[in-house]
Structure formats: structure tokens, C-alpha cells
């Protein structure tokens, strides 16, 4: 059975997989300590009037201390400003409150609506019981009802003052009825909060935490609190998107442009002297990186998942590089004719050489994993062909149906069960070519020879929308002793009918 500590080893973070887990946890803890100390210092003037108002409102402690489940299932007392009347009824009611709960005082209602009653938890953060951002700590009785897997995963992290779930359910009290509060909470809210907390544990990041803090602060402002925050923005908000999709790529492109300028300058100096120093050339590289990144944003390249990018994305990037290069050439042309600065204009050929090197470097930076996986896939495919494991399959038809089948059979358990030896198609333009890594071995007239030569055990018939006489002819060719014929055109037709009906 898995334990909480086992889960901590298992749970990885895909956004920061290159960073060691201990480093990310240490950085998160250091940020919590610094932020909690600064928060308590800056908010101290606010704490004083709240304490005075709570004293005047009625008897009872200033702070509420309630049991909560902490990291690794260790209980702790959470700190909040008291928001309920000090009476036996306050302690006997349901663990979750709804809008209009009579136990809550007028001042307590305001503190809850603004979430200011949570500020004393900065002390819980400082002493290590909580974090600024993390799954919200739950009452032990409610946490005891969680599914075992969810409990182990969620409690593998320190609970937080705020979380994506608490941002999404910031109006939780208004969603609950006055009667049957706990039943409605367990039925309508808790399952989704557990799902969001588990997503946070799996995909948390520092920039994502900053986004969560930002959304929490926005929720305090009444005019902005009405804005509905989508679930996608909870885990990839504006700060995360700006840094991950723009700043990080700009930094990489800047380094690439610096290298491109240095390499081009070195090559050009072997033929002709360049009357530019290191500083102006560095400025040129910076300008090229700025223009290139701006064009990428304009053309939507900042929203491409480059590990799944296609050839068309590379063409768009080439266009982006070309437009940035044209702007540099325009500035260089104006410099040649108007001499804005005390430097000679650069040769046009040198600028083009810089642009070519920069484009090649930027394409390699984005497609490097595709190149590596492509070589690895080819190697594994060759090894598998040599090993001969799996049922050998020949796909009849290299159209959309054949490509979909080829894609499916090359993934997961199907890849171990089946071995696609190739495709068969009567289109001369496709024969001898590779489609999604699968070679078109010949036409339908070559079926018998291909089956015998490649020891094929299954023929997958994927051709749809053909004339009946052609279909009968193909079926006759597929009647080969010892070979199974599987039809997929009926399945594809069913799928397409559901799409286009």
C-alpha cells in the first residue's frame, strides 16, 4: 500500500521536471518564510483596529484556533480572527457555514466576505504548519471521509492559506443552503475541491502560486470579484503564461541571437573588417531578439506546444524571423543613408547571415526534443523490426483512416501487441514514401507478395467511400490463407456520421 511519503516521491511536476524536488520545496519554503514575515510586519497596523473592534463587539477570544489536518496527516491548530459569537451554539453547529448563519457576527461577516479573517494564518506559515499556497486544510472529521488515495496525495504537501480550489469557491457559503449544509457540501462541493487540490499537487509551480495569490487579492475587491475565473486560468494564469510562454523563450532567443551575431561576426572578419565593437553588436542581437519575439507573439507562436509542433509551425517561425530581419535591414538602410549613429552600416549579407543562424538556432531550440524523439523512435522501430515481436499488420489504405490506425497501433499496449510493417495504397504519389513514419510498400496488386515477404498475420482494411466493384476487388485480393482481415471502414463511417450528422 502506498504511503504519504511514497506519494511525495511519485508526484512529479511536469512544468519544472528539470529542477530537483528538494530544490523546489526549499525555494517554496524560503518564499513562505520571507513573505509571512513581511506580511505580518506590513499588516500589523491593520491587526490593531481589528483586535479593538472584536473586543468591543462582545466577549470571546480574538483568535479562533481550530483543529486541521496538516502535512503527512499531522494535525495542527489553524489561526483565524474570531467571526462567530462566543456561545455553546457556535460550537455545536455544522462544521461548514452557509450564507446567513446566525452564529456569525456582523463584524465576522465582513471579515469572512473580505477573507481578512484568514490573515493570522501567516503565523502558521512562519512556523511551518502551512504554506501561502496549497490545498486548504480541512477539519479532521471531514478529512476522514476523503478517499484514501486523495487523502494521501493532498496531505503530501503543506496546506495553504489560499489555493486554486478556494479561489474558485470563494463564494462557497452562498452556494450552500441554510438547511442540510453538510449534506450539500459533501454532495456538491467537496468532490470538486478534492479534484482541484489533487490537480494542484500534481501541477503546482512558483509562478502558478503567484497567480493564485493574485486571484485571491482580486477576489477581495468587490468590483473585480464578480469576474468568473476559468479553471484553466487557475493553474496557468497571466503571470505563469507571461513568464513561461514569453519571458523564458525571449531569454533563450536572446542567447541564440547573441551566439548568431558572434558566429557571423567571426566568419565575416575572416574576409572583411567590421568597424563595430562588442557593445553595438550586443545591442543588435538584443534588437533582433525583441523583434523576433514580438513577431512570434503577433503570429501566435507563443501558444504552440513545441513538443507537438508540426512543419507549418516551423514555416510560420521562418516568416517571423524574416519579418524581424526585414526590420533590421530597414534600419540598416536608413543608417547607411542618414547616419543616425556614429557607426557604419553593416553589409546586407552579414545581416542575412545573422538572421539565418538565428533562425536555425531558434528552430533547433524548439524542435530539439522532436529531433531526439524522432531519432529514438527510428532506432526503436528498427530494433523492433529486427526482433520481430508482435502480430505483424499490413494497413490497406494510406488515407485518413490508415493514418489514424497507424497512429493508434504505435502507442501504448497496442505497440507491444502489433507491429505495423507498412501500408498499401494504389496512389503512385504515395508509394515508396513515408507517412507518419510508416512506409507505403506498394499497391493492392502487391498484397500477396507483401504478405508472404513480411510474414503478415493481419490486414487492416481502412479504405472507405469506394465504389462497390472496387471494394469487391480489394476484398478478393485480401482473401489470403492464414491471414485475418479486419474491417475498420465501418467504424470510421460511424464516427464520421456522428460528427457530420
C-alpha angles and dihedrals in degrees: 000000000000119000130205091259089051090054091051089059093044099046108088131181113230095196093058101024091135091062119079114250093235091054093051092047092048092049092048091050093047090051090050092052095048094043094047092050092048091044094053091047095048094042096046092096088055095048092060098062091043090054090049092049092048090051092051094045095066147295121312141081122304093229131046115220113197132174115252136173112253137187115321089009095292111147122228138171114259118214123225137153107264111258101170133074115263099247138116090255091062091061096043099053128093119298091238122057129217132203111288096022104168092214091070118089123224091252090044090053090055091047091051095046091053093038088231090129087074095061096092086066086081083085090055087052093049094052092047100251093113142016130224090247125025142100109317112257113250133210109267092239092055093041088055089065094056119109110263095245093049092048094051093047098045094044091053087085135052111265116247141226087234136012140174088264093053090048092052092045098039088129093048094132092057090053093058125079121234091240121053093015097160094045091052091045094052092044105040110021114021097063092054093045090053090050092051092046091052090049089052092051090052099042108027120138137170094253089046089054090052089051090052090051089049092051090048092053091046089053090061092061107080095212092052097036090075090068111106110228114213120227091242090058091053093066099026106031130165096282094048093047093046094050099037098040102033116013096043093047091044090054091051093045090049091055090047092049090049090053091045092052092046094048094045091047091050092051093045093050089063087067107024138012117251113212092208127105129221093265097056091044089052089052089051090053090049092050091050091050092049093049092044093050091045091053090048091055091046092051093044097248090133088071096054120111095221095197085066099032121135134215091268090063089056089052091051089050090051088053090050090051090047093053092048089048092050090054091051090049090050092052090047090050091052090048090053092054103033104025097218092174133032094258131094120249115263121243112266091230091057092053091049090050090052090050093050093050091046092051093048091048094048092047091050091049091054100037098037093105091046090053093048094046090045092056091043092049092050090049093049091045090052092047091049091050088053093047094049095210121156135033107305112235132194117198115216106209129032096210128104093296093051092047092051091049091048090051092050096047092053095059138078120330092346089066090060093045100045135038116203106213094183148291134279121214134157093219105110091206090062100043113107091012130113119240114190089339094310119112123225100230100190147299132307090268089064094057098105094047093045092050092050095042096048098035091238117191101179133038114199111208105209102158115117134175096036129139116269095243091052090048092052090049092052092047090052090053090051093056094102119152114251094015124109119221117212121189119214100163092086090053092048090047090054091050093047092047090056091049099046102032 
